[in-house]
């Protein structure tokens, strides 16, 4: 590090000088922390504020792209670039180069080609063709929902934290996005982290829906079809009665029916 660090200084070393604070947030591993360099502080005079937008736009791959690749390559596919030999050579070349340059590599995060991998915090399984939410995330979401569902007011930071978790869950629970819109609307126009937000009846209804769902959720969802498939080809039919809250579905030779959130046992049609 010789020659790369200067200071501390009694006064700013440059006329135009911005000091960006450092912070730590805990990782899920006990005793492990992630370093945060807040380039958005101070508000209105930060590095990010003075950086032109064309230099700050970043596009990332997402979990939907990973799922599409798995569907394209089919059951039991290994998550890799090409064939096993090519992937291994590329990985070994990268590890050797990192060692030569002195770039630290975490061995526990070095993943060889496999049919089940955790990426972006979501477990992707090409054998079962499902995506899974980590159990610790489900427990955290359920714990927060249990607190929120009885509250009438929350501060902006608390609501944003919950929405971040629920939005993450929507990577697997795709229909859940419909139950986030009204909650997101409550944050519009507010920037103070401690601003108190009133949870209206619609917001509380959405929170209860999330709580009821997550309480009975097994954490996994099948990959959605890339193309629309008709009910006739799937032999899948469903209907619901809004007035009485009843619903039923038939899939091939099996069916189920329910009233409210209580579901009858599956039956086989004879």
Secondary structure, 3 states (H helix, E strand, C coil): CCCCCCCCCCCCCCCCCCCCCEEEEECCCCCCEEEEECCCCCCCCCHHHHCCHHHCCCCCCCHHHHHHHHHHHCCCCCCCCCCHHHHHHHHHHHHHHHHHHCCCCCHHHCCCCCCEEEECCEEEECCCCEEEECHHHHHHHHHHHHHHCCCCEEEHHHHHHHHHHHHHHCCCCHHHHHHCHHHHHCCCCCCCCCCEEECCHHHHHHHHHHHHHHHCCCCEEECCCCCCCCHHHHCEEEEEECCCCEEEEEECCEEEEEECCEECCCEECC
